[in-house]
Amino acid sequence: MKKRISSFGYALKGLRLFFRTQPNARIHCVILLFVVILGAFLKLNVWEWMAICFAAGLVFVAELLNTAVELLVDLVSPDFNELAGKVKDVAAGAVLVAAIIAVVIGLLVFFPRIMCFLHV
C-alpha cells in the first residue's frame, strides 16, 4: 500500500516539474481555459465536453511524453548527437499531431455552435 501511495507522489512531482519548466504546458493551460469558458458560454452538451476533454488530454499526454523523451535523451546524450536530435524531433512531431487533432475536434464542436449563435 505504501508503494502505491508513493507512486502518486512521484506522479505529482512529475506534473509539478512539467508545469514549472515547460512553457508549452502553460500555453496549453491558457488555451484550455479559453476553451472551457467558450464551452460554458455555448452550453456544450455532455458528448461535446467529452470530445473536448479527450482532445485536451491527448495534447497534455503528448506534451508530458515529449518532455520525458527530451529529458531522457539529454541524460544519455548530453553532447550534440544527430540521432538524439532526430528522436527529439519525432517526439515533438507527436505533440504536433496531437495538437492538430485537438484543433480539428475543437472546430467540429465549436464551429456549428458559433454559427448558430451568430445566426449564420
C-alpha positions as CSV (number, residue, x, y, z in Angstrom):
1,M,0.0,0.0,0.0
2,K,2.9,2.4,0.8
3,K,4.4,1.9,-2.7
4,R,1.0,2.7,-4.3
5,I,0.7,5.9,-2.3
6,S,4.4,6.8,-3.1
7,S,3.7,6.3,-6.8
8,F,1.1,9.1,-6.7
9,G,3.6,11.3,-5.0
10,Y,6.1,10.7,-7.8
11,A,3.5,11.4,-10.5
12,L,2.5,14.7,-8.8
13,K,6.2,15.6,-8.6
14,G,6.5,14.9,-12.3
15,L,3.4,17.1,-13.1
16,R,4.8,19.9,-10.9
17,L,8.1,19.7,-12.8
18,F,6.3,19.7,-16.1
19,F,4.2,22.7,-15.4
20,R,7.0,24.6,-13.8
21,T,9.6,24.1,-16.6
22,Q,7.7,23.7,-19.8
23,P,6.4,26.9,-21.4
24,N,4.2,25.0,-23.8
25,A,2.3,23.4,-20.8
26,R,1.4,26.9,-19.6
27,I,0.3,27.9,-23.1
28,H,-1.9,24.8,-23.3
29,C,-3.4,25.7,-20.0
30,V,-4.3,29.2,-21.2
31,I,-5.9,27.8,-24.3
32,L,-7.8,25.2,-22.3
33,L,-9.1,27.9,-20.0
34,F,-10.4,29.8,-23.1
35,V,-12.0,26.6,-24.5
36,V,-13.7,25.9,-21.1
37,I,-15.1,29.4,-20.9
38,L,-16.3,29.3,-24.5
39,G,-17.8,25.9,-23.9
40,A,-19.7,27.1,-20.8
41,F,-20.9,30.1,-22.7
42,L,-22.1,28.0,-25.6
43,K,-23.6,25.4,-23.2
44,L,-21.9,22.3,-24.7
45,N,-23.6,19.0,-24.1
46,V,-22.0,16.0,-22.4
47,W,-20.7,14.5,-25.6
48,E,-19.1,17.7,-26.7
49,W,-17.5,18.1,-23.3
50,M,-16.2,14.5,-23.6
51,A,-14.7,15.4,-27.0
52,I,-13.0,18.5,-25.6
53,C,-11.7,16.6,-22.6
54,F,-10.3,13.9,-24.8
55,A,-8.6,16.4,-27.1
56,A,-7.1,18.4,-24.2
57,G,-6.0,15.2,-22.5
58,L,-4.4,13.9,-25.7
59,V,-2.3,17.1,-26.0
60,F,-1.2,17.1,-22.4
61,V,-0.2,13.4,-22.5
62,A,1.7,14.0,-25.7
63,E,3.5,17.0,-24.1
64,L,4.3,15.0,-21.0
65,L,5.7,12.1,-23.0
66,N,7.7,14.6,-25.2
67,T,9.2,16.2,-22.1
68,A,10.1,12.7,-20.7
69,V,11.8,11.8,-24.0
70,E,13.7,15.1,-24.1
71,L,14.9,14.6,-20.6
72,L,16.0,11.0,-21.2
73,V,17.8,12.0,-24.5
74,D,19.6,14.8,-22.7
75,L,20.6,12.3,-20.0
76,V,22.0,9.6,-22.3
77,S,23.4,12.0,-24.9
78,P,24.4,15.3,-23.3
79,D,26.7,16.3,-26.2
80,F,25.3,17.0,-29.7
81,N,24.2,13.8,-31.5
82,E,22.3,13.8,-34.8
83,L,20.3,10.7,-33.8
84,A,19.4,12.2,-30.5
85,G,18.1,15.3,-32.3
86,K,16.0,13.1,-34.6
87,V,14.5,11.4,-31.5
88,K,13.5,14.7,-30.1
89,D,12.1,15.9,-33.4
90,V,9.9,12.8,-33.7
91,A,8.6,13.3,-30.1
92,A,7.9,16.9,-30.9
93,G,6.1,15.7,-34.1
94,A,3.8,13.6,-31.9
95,V,2.8,16.7,-29.9
96,L,2.1,18.5,-33.2
97,V,-0.1,15.6,-34.4
98,A,-2.0,15.7,-31.1
99,A,-2.4,19.4,-31.3
100,I,-3.8,19.2,-34.9
101,I,-6.3,16.5,-33.7
102,A,-7.3,18.8,-30.8
103,V,-7.9,21.7,-33.2
104,V,-10.0,19.6,-35.6
105,I,-12.1,18.3,-32.6
106,G,-12.4,21.9,-31.4
107,L,-13.6,23.0,-34.8
108,L,-16.1,20.2,-35.1
109,V,-17.5,21.0,-31.7
110,F,-17.4,24.8,-31.7
111,F,-17.9,25.9,-35.4
112,P,-21.6,24.8,-35.7
113,R,-22.5,26.2,-32.3
114,I,-20.8,29.5,-33.1
115,M,-22.6,29.7,-36.5
116,C,-25.9,29.0,-34.7
117,F,-25.1,31.7,-32.1
118,L,-24.4,34.2,-34.8
119,H,-27.5,33.1,-36.8
120,V,-25.4,32.5,-39.9
